[in-house]
Amino acid sequence: MYDILIVGASTTGCWFAEKMASQGFRVLVVEKDEPVNVSRAYDVFHMSRPEMEQFGLIIPEPENPIRAFSFADSPMRSPYGNYPKASSGGPETIGLHKHEYIMLMAQRAIKAGAEIIYGASFTDLIFDKNGKVAGGKYKTADGEKEVRAKLVADCSGIPSAARTKLPDTSVVDNHKLTEKDILYVVLYYVEYLDKTIDPRTLDGFFLQYKSWSAPSGNPNGAILGIGAFYGYDVAQEVFNSQFLKNVAFPEYKIEKIEKGMTPYHRSVYSFVDDGFIAMGDAAFLTKPTCGEGCTSSLVQGEIAVDVISKLLKEGKELSRDNMWSINKRYMQTQGKDFDSMRPLLMGIISPGCDEAEHLFANDIIFSQKILGNVDTGFELNTKDIAQIIKGVVSGIAKKDLSPATIGKIGKGLINSMKIGAHYDAYPDSPYEFYKWKSKADKLWKQIGYVADTTDPEILKKTGR
Ligand SMILES: Cc1cc2nc3c(=O)[nH]c(=O)nc-3n(C[C@H](O)[C@H](O)[C@H](O)COP(=O)(O)OP(=O)(O)OC[C@H]3O[C@@H](n4cnc5c(N)ncnc54)[C@H](O)[C@@H]3O)c2cc1C
């Protein structure tokens, strides 16, 4: 009998395994891929140094080949590449080769006492006679096996191999993500032909197209990346017909192209049920702007480690009621910040490029305060609101902004405040959960999907 069965040995699974095993708990991780194939979808990912320090992640020294490069966090830029607004991401962001880094995380987990079985695909949950999760089944080349555990932690990413096996009666959402809930990311590794260009002067995030220019490790190159809903072809169409048309990059050659998926969805309403927890991409814990999730997942992970360790040490059951504080503590902090940002982003990305350029230039809504903190959360005071109103009124009077656009931004702001207030009122116990969930469902239904803001012309061109 294990204390914890973890499904998936990527960033979230390895981190959680190490944290729990190092306290002496019995931890088993099942990973469907063989070691050589783990996390191969894309080569380099990055995390900020302060976040790595916060979560106790290994920071390889500059000479370590796992470390690809480091750079200062890049700014948000207008649709035509102007008016950079510095991000609050921090002074140093570290690029790492993902497969190699995850294997390092796995070694740390094993050293702490966790067991990892590779080539072991989780197939189903096991329930006890009272309907509580009591373990899981997994398949290896030798056939199907069963393992009993006090807790099953789903860290299997988008497939959510365990979460989707929960019954419809569970407080944890058991649905699969659709093409409207996933960012299909395409990364173009490029090298500029003119070697006198400093690619870092072009870096930035372009919210209007969910596009970015970031370091690639090549001093003459960059990663030009883009994410879009519905499919990679939609992302490539936005990249070619909008992003590259409006933002002038010097001539380059493409070295390689990588593709991958990341969730773009409000977090599940409840992470926990009896004997179960959803974590990482399987619980949709990615940042609302760019869909990055390696460190944002660990905010919930830290709360989970704290609550679950205490319960195990006290010999208490890992039940829905006993673990409920994980939901409450997360929802009232990062959960509220991230999920209230989604409707605001829908409003912010609604203006056409020329209107957005005006807003950027005049620091209205596309301001340092809002854009610099979109992934960390911010509070607007009355002075900020008064300044927004003043800028908007003057923009409409000068015909730089249309009332329809302002209506959409205003709606985004109001919906954002409604979600924030509702998440503040997250229930103290599962008994008031269904009432809270029903109101949350209603709010999200009114808000709709960020995917609905996809340009209809692009959808038509890609045959949707
Ligand atoms: C192109 C791209 C670039 C990105 N760049 C960044 C970045 O720079 N920084 C950042 O923070 N985030 C980035 N992200 C997001 C980041 O990749 C994810 O948020 C993060 O990997 C989530 O980690 P996870 O462990 O929760 O899930 P995953 O990394 O998806 O890992 C899930 C693991 O579970 C395993 N698994 C799946 N099904 C089963 C099963 N049935 N049985 C057993 N095992 C199973 C998988 O093989 C996998 O190893 C990027 C995403 C993409 C697509």
PDBQT file of the ligand as one rigid body, heavy atoms in Angstrom, charges set to zero:
ROOT
HETATM    1  C1  LIG A 501       5.493  24.800 -26.865  1.00  0.00    +0.000 C 
HETATM    2  C2  LIG A 501       5.287  24.997 -25.397  1.00  0.00    +0.000 A 
HETATM    3  C3  LIG A 501       6.186  25.767 -24.674  1.00  0.00    +0.000 A 
HETATM    4  C4  LIG A 501       6.017  25.945 -23.292  1.00  0.00    +0.000 A 
HETATM    5  N1  LIG A 501       6.938  26.689 -22.615  1.00  0.00    +0.000 NA
HETATM    6  C5  LIG A 501       6.807  26.835 -21.283  1.00  0.00    +0.000 A 
HETATM    7  C6  LIG A 501       7.768  27.603 -20.554  1.00  0.00    +0.000 A 
HETATM    8  O1  LIG A 501       8.717  28.132 -21.116  1.00  0.00    +0.000 OA
HETATM    9  N2  LIG A 501       7.591  27.727 -19.205  1.00  0.00    +0.000 N 
HETATM   10  C7  LIG A 501       6.539  27.146 -18.553  1.00  0.00    +0.000 A 
HETATM   11  O2  LIG A 501       6.416  27.286 -17.319  1.00  0.00    +0.000 OA
HETATM   12  N3  LIG A 501       5.610  26.427 -19.218  1.00  0.00    +0.000 NA
HETATM   13  C8  LIG A 501       5.723  26.243 -20.565  1.00  0.00    +0.000 A 
HETATM   14  N4  LIG A 501       4.795  25.497 -21.240  1.00  0.00    +0.000 N 
HETATM   15  C9  LIG A 501       3.718  24.832 -20.483  1.00  0.00    +0.000 C 
HETATM   16  C10 LIG A 501       4.280  23.581 -19.781  1.00  0.00    +0.000 C 
HETATM   17  O3  LIG A 501       4.793  22.704 -20.766  1.00  0.00    +0.000 OA
HETATM   18  C11 LIG A 501       3.200  22.856 -18.976  1.00  0.00    +0.000 C 
HETATM   19  O4  LIG A 501       2.425  23.746 -18.230  1.00  0.00    +0.000 OA
HETATM   20  C12 LIG A 501       3.885  21.860 -18.020  1.00  0.00    +0.000 C 
HETATM   21  O5  LIG A 501       4.684  20.964 -18.761  1.00  0.00    +0.000 OA
HETATM   22  C13 LIG A 501       2.860  21.079 -17.232  1.00  0.00    +0.000 C 
HETATM   23  O6  LIG A 501       3.506  20.084 -16.510  1.00  0.00    +0.000 OA
HETATM   24  P1  LIG A 501       2.709  18.820 -15.981  1.00  0.00    +0.000 P 
HETATM   25  O7  LIG A 501       3.730  17.989 -15.288  1.00  0.00    +0.000 OA
HETATM   26  O8  LIG A 501       1.510  19.252 -15.227  1.00  0.00    +0.000 OA
HETATM   27  O9  LIG A 501       2.166  18.074 -17.298  1.00  0.00    +0.000 OA
HETATM   28  P2  LIG A 501       2.969  17.462 -18.538  1.00  0.00    +0.000 P 
HETATM   29  O10 LIG A 501       4.257  18.152 -18.741  1.00  0.00    +0.000 OA
HETATM   30  O11 LIG A 501       2.005  17.412 -19.667  1.00  0.00    +0.000 OA
HETATM   31  O12 LIG A 501       3.327  15.980 -18.091  1.00  0.00    +0.000 OA
HETATM   32  C14 LIG A 501       2.384  14.966 -17.992  1.00  0.00    +0.000 C 
HETATM   33  C15 LIG A 501       3.132  13.641 -17.903  1.00  0.00    +0.000 C 
HETATM   34  O13 LIG A 501       2.154  12.624 -17.715  1.00  0.00    +0.000 OA
HETATM   35  C16 LIG A 501       2.428  11.546 -18.591  1.00  0.00    +0.000 C 
HETATM   36  N5  LIG A 501       1.181  10.832 -18.864  1.00  0.00    +0.000 N 
HETATM   37  C17 LIG A 501       0.141  11.220 -19.649  1.00  0.00    +0.000 A 
HETATM   38  N6  LIG A 501      -0.803  10.278 -19.683  1.00  0.00    +0.000 NA
HETATM   39  C18 LIG A 501      -0.372   9.271 -18.883  1.00  0.00    +0.000 A 
HETATM   40  C19 LIG A 501      -0.909   8.010 -18.514  1.00  0.00    +0.000 A 
HETATM   41  N7  LIG A 501      -2.082   7.562 -18.985  1.00  0.00    +0.000 N 
HETATM   42  N8  LIG A 501      -0.203   7.219 -17.670  1.00  0.00    +0.000 NA
HETATM   43  C20 LIG A 501       1.019   7.619 -17.192  1.00  0.00    +0.000 A 
HETATM   44  N9  LIG A 501       1.582   8.799 -17.539  1.00  0.00    +0.000 NA
HETATM   45  C21 LIG A 501       0.890   9.619 -18.355  1.00  0.00    +0.000 A 
HETATM   46  C22 LIG A 501       3.036  12.212 -19.826  1.00  0.00    +0.000 C 
HETATM   47  O14 LIG A 501       3.786  11.314 -20.610  1.00  0.00    +0.000 OA
HETATM   48  C23 LIG A 501       3.878  13.311 -19.187  1.00  0.00    +0.000 C 
HETATM   49  O15 LIG A 501       5.171  12.870 -18.882  1.00  0.00    +0.000 OA
HETATM   50  C24 LIG A 501       4.917  25.331 -22.618  1.00  0.00    +0.000 A 
HETATM   51  C25 LIG A 501       4.001  24.565 -23.350  1.00  0.00    +0.000 A 
HETATM   52  C26 LIG A 501       4.183  24.389 -24.718  1.00  0.00    +0.000 A 
HETATM   53  C27 LIG A 501       3.206  23.548 -25.475  1.00  0.00    +0.000 C 
ENDROOT
TORSDOF 0
